[in-house]
Amino acid sequence: MLNYLKGLAFLKKTVGTSSIRRVLEIGGGYGTLGEIFLKSDYDNSVYIDVDIPPAAYVATRYLQKVFGETQSWITHRPVTLTSLTCPRLNKTTGVRS
């Protein structure tokens, strides 16, 4: 977790991060970056973790424990990268390819 905090501190120091509202992490492990990002001072933020099914399941369960079951969502089916709809979050995130 300390590595993520150090990385985010560096990012905030070198790049304007005030407009970041969506984070897409590929291979997010058990969701530590998502926890840090979602607990930060960003309103209406969305964290998306793309991972292999076992890791995605663990991350979802972990984030549900931290934020509550209604704030985390997992899909076991492939989704397109142009639009990802999260029914539990009631948000649609457009992803540019």
Summary of the structure (lengths in Angstrom):
residues: 97
radius of gyration: 13.3
end to end distance: 29.4
largest distance: 37.8
contacts: 213
relative contact order: 0.14
helix: 40%
strand: 19%
